[in-house]
Amino acid sequence: MKKEESAVFLNQVNKNLFKSEQVVGKKLKVSDYKKIFKNKDLIKILENDAINETVDAFVHGGLNISQASANSYVHRNTLIYRIGKVNKTIGLDLKNFEDCLIYVNMREIYKMVVKKQ
């Protein structure tokens, strides 16, 4: 393994999470996940409850900012700021379905990895 590989990929069990039959989506590739998991700020984003609640509201609102804002009782500008923070930090535009799917998958993978430790 290369030094820059994240600890997520050091364990064989975790590598199995990235097999193509486990990953959902048309354009999602293991390399996309590896690239994003190398980002040191990713863990901060994945552990930020406010951002994850906002993302959940955004997903349940059909990727519609107005709907998500109304459902979550979060001001529209706050929602836009938090979604923008994910984009700025890890390079995923959550307004794009594929990027949002990558983020949700990564969050679920992170939860599985953390629970195993």
N, C-alpha and C positions, 0 to 999 in steps of 0.2 A: 504494500500500500504506500502511496505517496504521503509525505508528511502533511500536506494540506488537506488530505481527506478528513472529513469530520468523524468524530467518534461514532456517529450513527452507523457508518459503513464498516467499522472494524469488526463487528460481531457478525458471524455467519447467519444467525437467526434474523438479524436486522436486514441483511442483504436480501433475504428471501421476501421481505416486504416489497421490494422493488422489482420483482419479476413481472413481466409484462401482463400475466394473467391477473395480477393483484392490483394493477394500476388502472384506474378508470379514466376514460377520455380518448379522444381521437389523436391528438397531437402530443400527448404527454409521453415523455421519454425519461428513462432513468437519468440521462445526462442533465435534464432540466432540474431534477430533484437534487442531484449531486452539486450542481452549480449553486443552487440556492442554499443548500445545507452548509456550504462552506462559509457563508456569510455569518460572521460572529454576532451580528445584531439580530439574527433570526430568532434566537432563543428569547431575547427580550420581547420581541413582538409576540411570539407564541405563548409567552407567560403573562402577557398583559391582558387582564380580565376585561378592562373597558374596551379595548380594541376587539377582542374576540366576541364580546356581547354585541358590539356594533356590527361585526361581520355576520354574526348569526341573524341579526335583525335584517340586515341587507339581503342575505340569502333568502330568508323567509318572506321578504317583501318582493321577491322576484327580481332582484338587482335594480330595484327602483328606489331612488334616494327618498323621494317624498313619502312613499309607502313605508319604508323602513323607519323613517323619522317619526311618522305617526304611530306606528306599532310599538316602537321602543321608547317613546316619550323622550327622545334625545333631539335636541335642536338640529335642524338640517345642516347648519354650518359646522357643528361639532362632528356630525356623521361624516361630512365631506372631509374634514381635517383628519379624522382617524383613518379613513380609507386612503387618503393621500399619504399619510405617514407610512402605511404598509408599502405603497408604491415607491416612496422615496427611499425607504430603508432596504427593502429586498427586491425591488424592481418588478413587482407584480401589480398590474392594474386590475383591481377587483371589479371594475365595471365591465371588464372583458370576461365572458363566461369561462373560457379555458383557463385564464389566470386565476379566477376565483376558484375553480375546481382544483387547480394545483395547490392553492393555499389551504383549502379545506382538507385535501388529502394529506398535505404535509402536517397539518395540525393533528389529524387523527394518528398519523404515523408517530409523531412526537409523543402523543399521549401513550401509545402502546409501548414505546421505547422507555419512557420515564417510569411507567408502571412495572416494567421488568426489573428495574434497578433497585 
